[in-house]
């Protein structure tokens, strides 16, 4: 079993922007920005917030501009206005609206997502093809990619139905325990301090909507073949079958992908940042170096002369 950390800052905190290492200023945008350099956009899991990525931001802010965004119903972001029709497209619009405030119109960026945030990141990459420099996903819960008869999908549907029923009947504590234990192992919720249990339970109303968006999205695996950006898929050896099933489908669909399996569970970015963050860091820096090399080749005297002669 891989336990949740007990000191994660889940409650809304003052938003901040940092344009240089160690420099933080206040902003009302519902996001956190640290560092300078190539942009990296970070999307968190269900029951998480932008604060989930603080250790990765600390690691990379000397060379990159990291932008962590609260998704609907978490951190400082409001619940969706139309919950009955909520979809991944609604989250994509939210993220795009935030990026429009902090990035130039055509500025390219690396995109990182975990769990529900990974599903949103995948949908965003599909919608914003030309701006994605790379895509790094830790167990994206894009359940719509699974065959409807897949045992893993049936298991997820059962958890989703039970969670929704518990929310509707006001049994938030029981539903929160079921949700957390499904992803992190039986007894994980019970091992949390009461204060953390209460914070997670307060976030539960958004969870059925996350399931709704992830299961009902209309895209298929072949739609994601359009994503030409380099992709990194990370899974944990202790994660539920559904996480591995989605990753397998994506590894076959994404045209330029690599896979990594690590000793962690589904919440690896929070429980095992010392293992997960180096994989993300190395991947992004490798893509930066490749892009820089390609760019220098484009402007080399020989390349310019060849283009002029054409």
Backbone as numpy.savetxt, mean C-alpha at the origin, in Angstrom:
# Nx Ny Nz CAx CAy CAz Cx Cy Cz
3.39 -17.41 14.98 2.55 -16.21 14.98 3.42 -14.96 14.98
3.03 -13.94 14.19 3.77 -12.69 14.15 2.89 -11.60 14.74
3.26 -11.14 15.93 2.39 -10.24 16.69 2.42 -8.81 16.16
1.26 -8.14 16.30 1.19 -6.72 16.03 2.09 -5.98 17.01
2.77 -4.91 16.59 3.44 -4.05 17.56 2.37 -3.39 18.44
2.73 -3.07 19.66 1.75 -2.49 20.57 1.88 -0.97 20.69
2.81 -0.38 19.94 3.05 1.05 20.10 2.86 1.82 18.81
2.05 1.30 17.89 1.86 1.99 16.63 0.95 3.20 16.81
1.28 4.35 16.21 0.46 5.56 16.34 -0.72 5.52 15.40
-1.83 4.93 15.83 -2.99 4.81 14.97 -3.92 6.01 15.05
-3.95 6.68 16.17 -4.83 7.83 16.32 -4.32 8.98 15.47
-5.21 9.83 14.94 -4.77 10.95 14.13 -3.74 11.79 14.85
-2.71 12.16 14.12 -1.65 13.01 14.65 -1.50 14.20 13.74
-0.85 15.27 14.19 -0.67 16.42 13.32 0.04 16.03 12.04
-0.48 16.53 10.91 0.14 16.24 9.63 1.44 17.03 9.51
2.36 16.50 8.72 3.63 17.18 8.60 4.22 17.03 7.22
4.99 18.03 6.83 5.73 18.01 5.59 7.18 18.28 5.90
8.05 17.51 5.30 9.48 17.74 5.45 10.10 17.78 4.08
10.78 18.86 3.74 11.42 18.97 2.45 12.91 18.75 2.55
13.43 18.51 3.73 14.83 18.19 3.92 14.94 17.23 5.08
16.01 16.41 5.10 16.15 15.44 6.19 16.05 16.11 7.55
15.12 15.59 8.39 15.00 16.12 9.73 14.17 17.37 9.84
13.68 17.92 8.71 12.90 19.15 8.73 11.42 18.82 8.59
10.60 19.28 9.53 9.17 18.97 9.50 8.38 20.25 9.70
7.38 20.48 8.86 6.48 21.62 9.01 5.05 21.12 8.98
4.14 21.90 9.55 2.75 21.48 9.63 2.01 21.73 8.31
1.08 20.86 7.97 0.23 21.02 6.79 -1.11 20.36 7.06
-2.20 20.91 6.55 -3.52 20.34 6.78 -3.95 19.36 5.70
-3.02 18.83 4.94 -3.38 18.06 3.76 -3.78 16.61 4.03
-3.65 16.12 5.24 -3.98 14.73 5.51 -2.95 13.77 4.97
-1.70 14.21 4.96 -0.60 13.36 4.52 0.66 13.75 5.26
1.71 12.96 5.08 3.00 13.27 5.68 4.07 13.18 4.59
4.93 14.20 4.54 6.01 14.22 3.57 7.32 14.45 4.30
8.31 13.65 3.96 9.64 13.82 4.53 10.69 13.65 3.44
11.79 14.41 3.57 12.94 14.23 2.71 12.87 15.02 1.41
13.85 14.75 0.56 13.91 15.41 -0.74 14.52 14.44 -1.73
14.23 14.66 -3.01 14.73 13.77 -4.05 13.58 13.16 -4.81
13.81 12.05 -5.52 12.74 11.38 -6.25 11.58 11.03 -5.32
10.35 11.20 -5.82 9.17 10.99 -4.98 8.83 9.51 -4.83
8.45 9.16 -3.60 7.94 7.82 -3.29 6.59 8.00 -2.59
5.53 7.44 -3.15 4.19 7.52 -2.58 3.91 6.24 -1.81
3.43 6.38 -0.57 3.24 5.25 0.34 1.77 5.12 0.74
1.20 3.93 0.54 -0.20 3.67 0.87 -0.30 2.54 1.88
-1.02 2.78 2.96 -1.05 1.89 4.12 -2.12 0.81 4.01
-2.12 -0.09 4.98 -3.07 -1.20 5.05 -4.38 -0.76 5.70
-5.37 -1.66 5.66 -6.61 -1.42 6.42 -6.27 -1.30 7.90
-7.03 -0.48 8.61 -6.81 -0.20 10.03 -5.46 0.45 10.29
-4.85 1.00 9.25 -3.57 1.68 9.41 -3.71 3.17 9.16
-2.58 3.80 8.89 -2.55 5.22 8.56 -1.20 5.53 7.96
-1.00 6.77 7.58 0.28 7.19 7.02 1.43 6.92 7.98
1.17 6.89 9.28 2.21 6.67 10.27 2.84 5.28 10.16
2.15 4.37 9.47 2.67 3.02 9.28 4.08 3.04 8.68
4.36 4.04 7.86 5.59 4.05 7.07 6.71 4.86 7.71
6.61 5.20 8.97 7.58 6.13 9.56 9.01 5.59 9.53
9.20 4.26 9.74 10.58 3.75 9.74 11.17 3.73 8.34
10.36 3.46 7.34 10.85 3.53 5.96 11.18 4.97 5.58
10.37 5.91 6.05 10.62 7.32 5.77 11.93 7.77 6.41
12.15 7.33 7.64 13.40 7.68 8.31 14.60 7.10 7.57
14.43 5.92 7.01 15.51 5.25 6.32 15.90 5.93 5.00
14.88 6.45 4.28 15.12 6.91 2.91 15.02 8.41 2.71
14.70 9.17 3.75 14.43 10.59 3.56 15.66 11.42 3.20
16.85 10.89 3.40 18.05 11.65 3.03 18.22 11.73 1.52
17.58 10.81 0.78 17.78 10.77 -0.67 16.48 10.79 -1.46
15.34 10.68 -0.79 14.06 10.64 -1.49 13.02 11.49 -0.77
12.02 11.88 -1.51 10.88 12.61 -0.95 9.74 11.61 -0.77
9.45 11.27 0.47 8.45 10.24 0.77 7.12 10.88 1.15
6.07 10.42 0.51 4.74 11.00 0.66 3.79 9.90 1.13
3.41 9.93 2.40 2.49 8.94 2.96 1.10 9.55 3.07
0.10 8.83 2.61 -1.26 9.37 2.49 -2.25 8.53 3.29
-3.13 9.19 4.03 -4.22 8.51 4.73 -5.32 8.16 3.72
-5.71 6.90 3.69 -6.82 6.48 2.85 -8.14 6.69 3.59
-9.25 6.64 2.86 -10.57 6.92 3.43 -10.82 6.15 4.73
-11.28 6.87 5.74 -11.67 6.25 6.99 -10.55 5.97 7.96
-9.33 6.37 7.62 -8.17 6.11 8.47 -7.36 7.38 8.68
-6.68 7.46 9.84 -5.90 8.66 10.12 -6.80 9.87 10.12
-6.46 10.84 9.30 -7.24 12.08 9.22 -8.19 12.13 8.03
-8.31 11.03 7.30 -9.18 11.01 6.12 -10.60 10.61 6.50
-11.57 11.30 5.93 -12.98 11.03 6.23 -13.44 9.72 5.60
-14.51 9.18 6.14 -15.14 8.01 5.53 -15.69 8.38 4.15
-15.86 7.42 3.27 -16.40 7.70 1.93 -17.79 8.32 2.01
-18.09 9.21 1.08 -19.39 9.87 1.08 -20.51 8.92 0.65
-20.18 7.95 -0.23 -21.19 7.02 -0.73 -20.74 5.59 -0.42
-20.90 5.16 0.81 -20.37 3.85 1.20 -20.95 2.68 0.42
-22.22 2.75 0.04 -22.84 1.63 -0.67 -22.23 1.43 -2.06
-21.63 2.49 -2.60 -21.04 2.40 -3.94 -19.52 2.54 -3.90
-18.96 2.38 -2.72 -17.53 2.58 -2.55 -16.72 1.56 -3.35
-15.64 2.05 -3.99 -14.79 1.19 -4.81 -13.34 1.65 -4.72
-12.45 0.87 -5.30 -11.04 1.27 -5.34 -10.85 2.58 -6.10
-11.73 2.85 -7.03 -11.65 4.10 -7.79 -11.80 5.31 -6.87
-12.61 5.19 -5.83 -12.77 6.29 -4.88 -11.46 6.55 -4.14
-10.75 5.50 -3.77 -9.46 5.68 -3.11 -8.44 6.28 -4.08
-8.48 5.83 -5.32 -7.55 6.36 -6.33 -7.77 7.86 -6.50
-9.02 8.27 -6.55 -9.32 9.71 -6.69 -8.80 10.49 -5.49
-8.94 9.92 -4.29 -8.43 10.58 -3.09 -6.92 10.76 -3.19
-6.22 9.69 -3.54 -4.76 9.76 -3.64 -4.35 10.76 -4.72
-5.01 10.72 -5.86 -4.67 11.66 -6.94 -4.89 13.10 -6.51
-5.94 13.34 -5.73 -6.20 14.72 -5.29 -5.11 15.20 -4.34
-4.58 14.30 -3.51 -3.49 14.67 -2.61 -2.21 14.91 -3.38
-1.93 14.04 -4.35 -0.70 14.19 -5.12 -0.72 15.46 -5.96
-1.90 15.86 -6.41 -2.01 17.08 -7.20 -1.59 18.31 -6.41
-1.64 18.20 -5.08 -1.26 19.33 -4.23 0.23 19.37 -3.92
0.93 18.26 -4.14 2.34 18.21 -3.72 3.31 17.81 -4.83
2.81 17.35 -5.97 3.67 16.98 -7.08 3.33 17.81 -8.32
4.31 18.02 -9.18 4.06 18.67 -10.46 3.15 17.77 -11.30
2.47 18.35 -12.27 1.43 17.64 -13.01 1.93 16.35 -13.64
3.12 16.38 -14.22 3.64 15.19 -14.90 4.78 14.53 -14.13
4.96 14.90 -12.87 6.07 14.34 -12.09 5.86 12.85 -11.85
6.90 12.08 -12.11 6.83 10.64 -11.93 7.19 10.27 -10.48
6.75 9.11 -10.06 6.98 8.71 -8.68 7.02 7.19 -8.54
7.72 6.75 -7.51 7.69 5.35 -7.11 6.43 5.15 -6.28
5.83 3.97 -6.34 4.58 3.71 -5.63 4.73 2.45 -4.78
4.43 2.59 -3.48 4.56 1.48 -2.53 3.22 1.29 -1.82
2.77 0.06 -1.71 1.51 -0.20 -1.03 1.53 -1.51 -0.27
0.78 -1.56 0.82 0.70 -2.76 1.65 -0.75 -3.15 1.85
-1.07 -4.43 1.61 -2.40 -4.97 1.87 -3.47 -4.17 1.11
-4.44 -3.57 1.80 -5.44 -2.75 1.11 -4.77 -1.63 0.33
-3.75 -1.01 0.92 -3.01 0.03 0.21 -2.32 -0.51 -1.03
-1.96 -1.80 -1.01 -1.39 -2.42 -2.20 -2.43 -2.57 -3.29
-3.66 -2.92 -2.92 -4.74 -2.99 -3.89 -5.02 -1.64 -4.51
-5.01 -0.60 -3.68 -5.22 0.76 -4.18 -4.06 1.16 -5.09
-2.83 0.83 -4.68 -1.65 1.17 -5.48 -1.71 0.52 -6.85
-2.14 -0.71 -6.89 -2.25 -1.43 -8.16 -3.23 -0.73 -9.08
-4.37 -0.33 -8.52 -5.39 0.37 -9.32 -4.89 1.74 -9.76
-4.14 2.42 -8.88 -3.58 3.72 -9.23 -2.54 3.58 -10.34
-1.71 2.56 -10.26 -0.70 2.33 -11.30 -1.37 2.09 -12.65
-2.48 1.38 -12.65 -3.22 1.13 -13.88 -3.79 2.41 -14.46
-4.17 3.34 -13.59 -4.78 4.60 -14.03 -3.75 5.67 -14.39
-2.54 5.52 -13.91 -1.53 6.58 -14.04 -0.24 6.01 -14.64
-0.38 5.24 -15.70 0.72 4.44 -16.25 2.01 5.22 -16.48
1.91 6.38 -17.10 3.10 7.10 -17.53 3.88 7.72 -16.38
3.24 7.86 -15.20 3.93 8.53 -14.09 4.57 7.57 -13.11
4.30 6.30 -13.23 4.80 5.32 -12.26 6.23 4.92 -12.63
7.18 5.24 -11.76 8.57 4.84 -11.98 8.80 3.39 -11.58
8.16 2.98 -10.51 8.22 1.59 -10.06 7.03 1.32 -9.16
6.74 0.04 -8.98 5.61 -0.38 -8.15 6.10 -1.46 -7.19
6.00 -1.19 -5.89 6.45 -2.15 -4.88 5.27 -2.48 -3.97
4.87 -3.74 -3.94 3.67 -4.15 -3.22 3.98 -5.25 -2.22
3.57 -5.02 -0.97 3.64 -6.08 0.04 2.25 -6.67 0.21
2.10 -7.87 -0.32 0.84 -8.62 -0.22 -0.40 -7.77 -0.52
-0.49 -7.25 -1.74 -1.70 -6.49 -2.11 -2.92 -7.39 -2.08
-3.97 -6.96 -1.43 -5.15 -7.79 -1.27 -6.15 -7.56 -2.41
-5.67 -7.73 -3.63 -6.50 -7.53 -4.82 -7.30 -8.80 -5.08
-8.29 -9.04 -4.23 -9.03 -10.30 -4.26 -9.82 -10.49 -5.55
-10.11 -9.41 -6.26 -10.85 -9.52 -7.52 -10.06 -10.30 -8.58
-8.78 -10.53 -8.35 -7.96 -11.26 -9.31 -8.10 -12.78 -9.15
-8.68 -13.23 -8.06 -8.79 -14.65 -7.80 -10.03 -15.24 -8.46
-9.91 -16.48 -8.90 -11.05 -17.19 -9.47 -12.14 -17.33 -8.41
-13.38 -17.16 -8.82 -14.48 -17.17 -7.85 -14.62 -18.49 -7.12
-14.06 -19.56 -7.70 -14.11 -20.86 -7.04 -12.86 -21.17 -6.23
-11.94 -20.24 -6.21 -10.70 -20.43 -5.46 -11.01 -20.53 -3.97
-10.46 -21.54 -3.31 -10.70 -21.71 -1.88 -10.26 -20.48 -1.09
-9.15 -19.87 -1.51 -8.65 -18.69 -0.80 -9.65 -17.54 -0.87
-10.30 -17.37 -2.02 -11.30 -16.31 -2.15 -12.53 -16.63 -1.31
-12.93 -17.87 -1.27 -14.09 -18.26 -0.46 -13.81 -17.97 1.01
-12.60 -18.20 1.45 -12.22 -17.92 2.83 -12.30 -16.43 3.12
-11.81 -15.62 2.18 -11.86 -14.16 2.34 -13.31 -13.68 2.38
-14.14 -14.22 1.49 -15.55 -13.82 1.47 -16.23 -14.13 2.80
-15.88 -15.24 3.39 -16.47 -15.62 4.68 -16.08 -14.62 5.76
-14.82 -14.22 5.77 -14.36 -13.22 6.75 -15.05 -11.88 6.50
-15.18 -11.51 5.22 -15.83 -10.25 4.87 -17.29 -10.23 5.32
-18.00 -11.33 5.06 -19.43 -11.40 5.47 -19.56 -11.33 6.98
-18.71 -12.05 7.68 -18.79 -12.06 9.15 -18.46 -10.69 9.72
-17.48 -10.02 9.12 -17.11 -8.68 9.60 -18.24 -7.69 9.38
-18.84 -7.74 8.19 -19.95 -6.82 7.89 -21.12 -7.06 8.82
-21.45 -8.33 9.08 -22.57 -8.64 9.97 -22.30 -8.15 11.38
-21.06 -8.30 11.84 -20.72 -7.85 13.19 -20.80 -6.33 13.30
-20.36 -5.64 12.25 -20.43 -4.17 12.25 -21.89 -3.72 12.29
-22.72 -4.36 11.48 -24.14 -3.98 11.43 -24.85 -4.23 12.75
-24.39 -5.23 13.49 -25.03 -5.55 14.78 -24.35 -4.87 15.96
-23.34 -4.05 15.66 -22.65 -3.31 16.71 -21.65 -4.11 17.51
-21.28 -5.30 17.04 -20.32 -6.15 17.76 -18.90 -5.87 17.26
-18.45 -4.65 17.48 -17.16 -4.24 16.93 -15.98 -4.99 17.53
-16.06 -5.28 18.80 -14.94 -5.95 19.46 -14.73 -7.34 18.87
-15.81 -8.11 18.75 -15.72 -9.47 18.21 -15.22 -9.45 16.77
-15.74 -8.51 15.99 -15.35 -8.44 14.58 -13.88 -8.02 14.43
-13.44 -7.11 15.28 -12.05 -6.67 15.21 -11.11 -7.82 15.55
-11.49 -8.59 16.57 -10.66 -9.74 16.95 -10.59 -10.75 15.81
-11.70 -11.01 15.17 -11.73 -11.96 14.07 -10.87 -11.48 12.90
-10.97 -10.20 12.58 -10.23 -9.63 11.45 -8.72 -9.68 11.70
-8.31 -9.22 12.86 -6.87 -9.19 13.17 -6.30 -10.60 13.29
-7.03 -11.49 13.91 -6.54 -12.86 14.07 -6.48 -13.59 12.74
-7.36 -13.26 11.81 -7.30 -13.90 10.50 -5.97 -13.60 9.82
-5.55 -12.35 9.89 -4.34 -11.93 9.20 -3.07 -12.24 9.99
-3.15 -12.25 11.31 -1.92 -12.37 12.09 -1.87 -13.57 13.03
-2.90 -14.38 13.05 -2.87 -15.59 13.86 -3.75 -15.49 15.10
-4.35 -16.61 15.47 -5.23 -16.66 16.64 -4.49 -16.19 17.90
-5.15 -15.31 18.64 -4.57 -14.80 19.88 -3.87 -13.47 19.74
-3.69 -13.00 18.49 -2.99 -11.72 18.29 -3.75 -10.57 18.92
-5.07 -10.52 18.68 -5.87 -9.43 19.23 -5.89 -9.48 20.76
-6.06 -10.67 21.32 -6.13 -10.82 22.78 -4.83 -10.38 23.44
-3.72 -10.48 22.73 -2.43 -10.12 23.30 -2.17 -8.62 23.30
-3.01 -7.87 22.61 -2.84 -6.41 22.56 -3.31 -5.77 23.86
-2.70 -4.66 24.27 -3.21 -3.91 25.43 -4.62 -3.41 25.15
-5.45 -3.28 26.15 -6.83 -2.82 25.95 -6.92 -1.51 25.16
-5.98 -0.61 25.38 -6.02 0.67 24.66 -5.84 0.47 23.17
-4.99 -0.49 22.76 -4.79 -0.76 21.35 -5.99 -1.49 20.77
-6.58 -2.37 21.56 -7.79 -3.05 21.10 -8.89 -2.04 20.78
-9.03 -1.06 21.64 -10.07 -0.05 21.45 -9.81 0.79 20.21
-8.54 1.13 19.98 -8.21 1.92 18.80 -8.51 1.16 17.52
-8.15 -0.12 17.49 -8.45 -0.93 16.31 -9.95 -1.07 16.11
-10.69 -1.29 17.18 -12.15 -1.44 17.08 -12.80 -0.18 16.52
-12.26 0.97 16.86 -12.81 2.23 16.36 -12.64 2.37 14.85
-11.66 1.66 14.30 -11.39 1.74 12.86 -12.18 0.71 12.06
-12.87 -0.18 12.74 -13.52 -1.31 12.08 -14.57 -0.93 11.03
-15.38 0.13 11.21 -16.45 0.40 10.24 -15.98 0.53 8.79
-14.72 0.89 8.57 -14.25 1.00 7.19 -13.89 -0.36 6.59
-13.59 -1.34 7.41 -13.09 -2.62 6.92 -14.05 -3.31 5.94
-15.36 -3.39 6.22 -16.26 -4.02 5.23 -16.24 -3.31 3.88
-16.04 -2.00 3.89 -15.95 -1.27 2.63 -14.67 -1.61 1.88
-13.59 -1.84 2.62 -12.34 -2.25 1.98 -12.52 -3.60 1.29
-13.16 -4.55 1.99 -13.44 -5.85 1.39 -14.31 -5.68 0.14
-15.33 -4.85 0.25 -16.24 -4.61 -0.87 -15.48 -4.12 -2.09
-14.59 -3.16 -1.90 -13.83 -2.59 -3.01 -12.86 -3.60 -3.61
-12.20 -4.37 -2.76 -11.18 -5.31 -3.22 -11.78 -6.52 -3.95
-12.93 -6.98 -3.50 -13.55 -8.17 -4.09 -14.31 -7.83 -5.38
-14.92 -6.65 -5.44 -15.82 -6.33 -6.54 -15.20 -5.50 -7.66
-13.92 -5.19 -7.57 -13.31 -4.38 -8.63 -13.44 -5.10 -9.98
-13.76 -4.38 -11.05 -14.04 -5.04 -12.34 -12.80 -5.46 -13.14
-11.62 -5.02 -12.76 -10.44 -5.35 -13.56 -10.04 -6.82 -13.38
-9.36 -7.33 -14.41 -8.86 -8.69 -14.41 -7.34 -8.67 -14.49
-6.72 -9.83 -14.30 -5.27 -9.91 -14.31 -4.69 -9.36 -15.60
-5.33 -9.66 -16.74 -4.76 -9.20 -18.01 -4.78 -7.68 -18.14
-5.67 -7.01 -17.40 -5.70 -5.55 -17.44 -4.41 -4.96 -16.88
-3.80 -5.65 -15.92 -2.61 -5.13 -15.28 -1.35 -5.38 -16.10
-1.48 -6.08 -17.22 -0.34 -6.25 -18.11 0.08 -4.93 -18.73
-0.80 -3.94 -18.67 -0.47 -2.61 -19.19 0.56 -1.88 -18.34
0.74 -2.34 -17.11 1.69 -1.67 -16.21 3.10 -2.11 -16.58
3.80 -1.23 -17.28 5.14 -1.57 -17.75 6.24 -1.23 -16.76
5.90 -0.51 -15.71 6.91 -0.12 -14.72 7.46 -1.35 -14.01
8.73 -1.32 -13.60 9.29 -2.43 -12.82 8.48 -2.63 -11.55
8.19 -3.88 -11.22 7.36 -4.19 -10.07 8.06 -5.16 -9.14
7.86 -4.95 -7.84 8.44 -5.80 -6.80 7.29 -6.31 -5.93
7.15 -7.63 -5.85 6.08 -8.25 -5.07 6.71 -8.96 -3.88
6.28 -8.58 -2.67 6.84 -9.15 -1.45 5.74 -9.88 -0.69
6.05 -11.09 -0.25 5.11 -11.86 0.58 5.84 -12.40 1.81
5.04 -12.70 2.83 5.59 -13.29 4.05 5.26 -14.77 4.12
6.19 -15.54 4.58 6.00 -16.99 4.62 4.86 -17.41 5.55
4.55 -16.59 6.56 3.53 -16.95 7.53 2.16 -16.37 7.22
1.99 -15.83 6.02 0.74 -15.16 5.67 -0.34 -16.14 5.22
-1.62 -15.72 5.26 -2.72 -16.57 4.80 -2.59 -16.92 3.32
-3.26 -17.99 2.91 -3.18 -18.47 1.53 -3.60 -17.41 0.52
-4.59 -16.60 0.88 -5.10 -15.62 -0.09 -4.02 -14.62 -0.51
-3.14 -14.26 0.41 -2.07 -13.31 0.09 -1.12 -13.89 -0.94
-0.79 -15.16 -0.79 0.10 -15.82 -1.74 -0.60 -16.05 -3.08
-1.89 -16.33 -3.04 -2.63 -16.57 -4.27 -2.67 -15.32 -5.14
-2.94 -14.17 -4.53 -2.95 -12.91 -5.28 -1.58 -12.61 -5.84
-0.54 -12.78 -5.05 0.82 -12.49 -5.50 1.21 -13.37 -6.68
0.77 -14.62 -6.66 1.07 -15.53 -7.77 0.44 -15.05 -9.06
-0.81 -14.61 -8.99 -1.50 -14.09 -10.17 -0.79 -12.85 -10.70
-0.43 -11.95 -9.80 0.22 -10.71 -10.22 1.60 -10.96 -10.82
2.34 -11.90 -10.24 3.68 -12.18 -10.76 3.61 -12.64 -12.21
2.55 -13.34 -12.57 2.37 -13.79 -13.94 1.84 -12.69 -14.85
1.12 -11.73 -14.27 0.48 -10.69 -15.08 1.38 -9.49 -15.34
2.12 -9.05 -14.34 2.95 -7.86 -14.50 4.16 -8.19 -15.36
4.38 -7.44 -16.43 5.42 -7.82 -17.40 6.86 -7.68 -16.93
7.11 -6.83 -15.94 8.48 -6.62 -15.45 8.47 -6.72 -13.93
8.32 -7.94 -13.42 8.16 -8.11 -11.98 9.22 -9.03 -11.40
9.48 -8.82 -10.11 10.35 -9.71 -9.35 9.63 -10.02 -8.04
9.94 -11.16 -7.45 9.25 -11.57 -6.22 10.25 -11.83 -5.09
9.79 -11.56 -3.88 10.60 -11.79 -2.68 9.70 -12.43 -1.63
10.16 -13.47 -0.97 9.42 -14.06 0.15 10.30 -13.97 1.38
9.75 -13.41 2.45 10.54 -13.15 3.64 9.94 -13.84 4.85
10.70 -13.88 5.93 10.23 -14.50 7.17 9.41 -13.49 7.96
8.15 -13.39 7.62 7.21 -12.49 8.30 5.80 -12.94 7.96
4.83 -12.21 8.49 3.44 -12.47 8.17 2.86 -11.34 7.35
1.54 -11.29 7.29 0.88 -10.29 6.44 1.18 -8.86 6.88
1.41 -8.66 8.16 1.68 -7.31 8.65 3.18 -7.02 8.73
3.94 -7.68 7.89 5.39 -7.52 7.88 5.92 -6.10 7.89
5.34 -5.18 7.10 5.87 -3.81 7.12 5.80 -3.15 8.49
4.89 -3.64 9.37 4.79 -3.09 10.72 5.52 -3.96 11.74
5.43 -5.27 11.59 6.03 -6.16 12.59 7.50 -6.44 12.32
7.90 -6.37 11.05 9.27 -6.70 10.65 9.84 -5.66 9.70
9.81 -4.38 10.07 10.34 -3.35 9.17 11.83 -3.54 8.87
12.58 -4.12 9.80 14.01 -4.32 9.58 14.26 -5.33 8.47
13.25 -6.16 8.17 13.38 -7.13 7.09 12.75 -6.60 5.80
11.60 -5.95 5.92 10.86 -5.48 4.75 11.49 -4.24 4.13
11.85 -3.26 4.95 12.33 -1.98 4.42 13.58 -2.09 3.55
14.55 -2.93 3.88 15.71 -3.06 3.00 15.35 -3.57 1.60
14.34 -4.44 1.51 13.92 -4.94 0.20 13.34 -3.80 -0.64
12.48 -2.99 -0.01 11.88 -1.84 -0.71 12.97 -0.84 -1.09
13.83 -0.53 -0.16 14.91 0.44 -0.36 15.80 0.02 -1.52
16.28 -1.22 -1.49 17.20 -1.69 -2.53 16.54 -1.68 -3.90
15.27 -2.10 -3.95 14.55 -2.13 -5.22 14.44 -0.73 -5.82
14.01 0.23 -5.01 13.83 1.59 -5.53 15.16 2.21 -5.95
16.18 2.01 -5.16 17.50 2.57 -5.54 18.02 1.92 -6.82
17.76 0.65 -7.00 18.19 -0.02 -8.24 17.47 0.56 -9.45
16.18 0.85 -9.30 15.42 1.45 -10.40 15.91 2.87 -10.67
16.20 3.62 -9.60 16.75 4.97 -9.78 18.05 4.92 -10.57
18.93 3.98 -10.22 20.22 3.86 -10.90 20.03 3.48 -12.37
19.08 2.59 -12.61 18.80 2.19 -13.99 18.26 3.36 -14.81
17.33 4.11 -14.21 16.77 5.27 -14.92 17.85 6.31 -15.20
18.73 6.52 -14.23 19.81 7.48 -14.41 20.74 7.06 -15.54
21.02 5.76 -15.60 21.89 5.25 -16.66 21.24 5.41 -18.02
19.94 5.09 -18.08 19.21 5.24 -19.34 19.19 6.70 -19.76
18.96 7.59 -18.78 18.93 9.02 -19.08 20.25 9.53 -19.59
21.34 9.09 -19.01 22.66 9.55 -19.44 22.97 9.03 -20.84
22.49 7.81 -21.14 22.72 7.27 -22.48 21.95 8.07 -23.53
20.76 8.52 -23.16 19.94 9.30 -24.11 20.63 10.59 -24.52
21.41 11.16 -23.59 22.01 12.46 -23.86 23.51 12.36 -24.14
24.02 11.14 -24.33 25.42 10.98 -24.70 25.64 11.53 -26.10
26.82 12.07 -26.42 27.08 12.64 -27.75 26.74 11.67 -28.88
27.07 10.38 -28.69 26.82 9.41 -29.76 25.32 9.24 -30.01
24.56 9.23 -28.91 23.11 9.06 -29.05 22.50 10.27 -29.72
22.96 11.46 -29.35 22.43 12.69 -29.95 22.74 12.72 -31.44
23.94 12.33 -31.81 24.33 12.32 -33.21 23.50 11.34 -34.01
23.22 10.16 -33.42 22.41 9.18 -34.11 21.00 9.67 -34.35
20.41 10.35 -33.35 19.05 10.87 -33.51 19.02 11.98 -34.55
20.07 12.79 -34.59 20.12 13.90 -35.56 20.21 13.37 -36.97
20.86 12.21 -37.13 21.03 11.64 -38.48 19.80 10.93 -38.98
18.84 10.65 -38.06 17.64 9.90 -38.47 16.64 10.79 -39.21
